[in-house]
Amino acid sequence: MNVQEAIRTKRAIRHFTDQPLPDEVVATILHAGRLAQSSKNLQERMFIAIRDRATLEAVGKTGTWAGHLAGAALGVAILTPDPVTTFQTLFDAGQSAAYMQLAAWELGVGSCLASIYEEDQARAILGYPNDWYLRIALSFGYPTPESIAPRPPRPDGRKALDEVVRWDRWE
């Protein structure tokens, strides 16, 4: 699968089979996140790779729409310095997330972003230091057949390119 195909076919997967991910698949996903570009090449992000079912379930309760973590074979918490003080921080975390998701998709592994809203609970569960912050976590696993079944086109699909691009100036 090439990059364009991965981008075109990637979809959010929230339902996973019980099949564990092999260590080499997990390593490939994590390496992709590590290799993502970062502002000024500071590489200010850390990952907590979560395989323990109870931990995945607990972290899944720290975000309103993060429940899909509970059914994942792997969760990845992306830790950053305080995102309030350096605006690039969340962009860099997003770069790592995108790289990991595309690498996973190429390997037949589905994923979905989870926004973490209960920072104190997440910190208590995962035990990371006070100078690191968690806003984004990812769930990974092999998709259930239903979650990758073809779907009819949605009338509210993606906007056309000319609806989202302006050339040289807004006008």
N, C-alpha and C positions, 0 to 999 in steps of 0.2 A: 504494500500500500504506500503510495507516495503522499507527500504532505497535503497537496490539494485535495486528494481523495479523502484523507483523514478529516480535513476541515469540513468538506462538503457532507460527509456521512455521519460525523460525530453527533451524538445526541446525549442528553442527560439520562443516565440510567440510575434509577432509585431502588430497583428490585433485583436481587442477586440470588444465584444458586448457593447451595451450601458448600460448594467445592472450594477448597483452599487455593490460594495462589502459590505456585512454586517459588522458592527462594530466588531463583534467577529472574523471574518476572518482577518480583518486588524490587530487587536490586536495579533492574532496568528502569523501572518507574522512578525510584528515588534518585538515580543518577541523572535522569532527565531533568528533574527539579533542581538538582545541584548545578547543572550546566546552564541553566537559564541565565540570560543576561540580567545585570542589575545596575542601578544608577551608580555611576562613578566606579563600577566594579567593586563596590564595597562588600557585596555578598552577605549582607546583614539579614540572614534568615537561618532558621534552624528548623528541622523537621522532627516530629515525634511520630514514628511509625507504630501504629496500634493494631495488634492482632487479637488481643484478649477480648473475648465477647462481652464480659461484664464492663470493661472499660469503654468499649465502643458504645454499648447501651447508655452508659452514664454520660459520655460526651454528647451523644445524640439528644440528650435532654437539655443541653445548654444553649440551644438555638431553636427558635420557633419552628423552623422547617428543616431541622437537622436530623430528624428521626431515622432517615435512611442509613445513617452510620451504624445503627444497631444491627442491620442485616448484612453489612459489608464483610468481606474477607480481610480487608485492610482499610484502616483509616489513617490519614496523614494530617496531622495538625501542623500548620505552617506558622511558626513563631517569628515575630519581627520586633525590632525596637519600637518604642512608642509611636504609633502612626499619627498621632496628633502633632508631634513636633517636627516630623519630616514627611512631607506629603508623598514622596517617592516610595516610601516604605510599602504601602499597599499595592502600588503598581508592581513593584518587584515581587511581592508575594503572588500577585496575579500571574506574572510571567512564569514563575515556578509552577503554579497550579496548571496553567495552560500546557506547558511542556510535559508535565506528568500525565495529564489527561490524554494528550495526543499520543504519547508513547504507549500508554495503556491501551488505547483504542486500536492501535496497530497490532497489538498482541491479543486482541479479542476480549479485552477487559473493559468493562464499563465503569463509569465514574459520575460523580455529581458533586458540585460545590455545596458546602453548608456554611451559613453565616453563624458565627458564635456570638451570642448576645450576653450570656451570663459568664463574664470573664472570671469572676471570683470562683464560681463553681468549677469552671474548666481548670483553673490553676490548682484548686484543691485536688481534683481528680488526677491531673497529669503531673503535678509537682514541679512545674517549671519556675524559675526564679522571677522575682518581682520586676526585674528590668526587661523582661520579655513579655510580649502581648500576643494573644490569639484572637484573630478575627475571622480566619478562613480555615476550614478543614475540608478534606475530601474523603469521599467514600469510594472504594474500589472493589470490584468483584466481577465474576463472570455473570453476564446478564441472563435473566430468566428468558425463556422463549417468548413470553408475552411482552416483555419490555422491549424487544427488538423486532416484533412483528411489524410488517408494513402497515402504515396508517394512511387513511385517505388525506389528500391535501387539505390543509386548514385554510379557511378564508382569511384568517388573520396572519398569514405567513410572513416571511421576511419582507421588509420594504425593498423596493427596487433601488438599484445603485443610484439612479438620478434623484431619488428622494433623500438620500443621506450624504451625498457628496456635492460640495460647492467647489468650483475651480478658481483658484487665485484669490478670490474675495467672496464675501457672502452673497452679493448681488448676482 
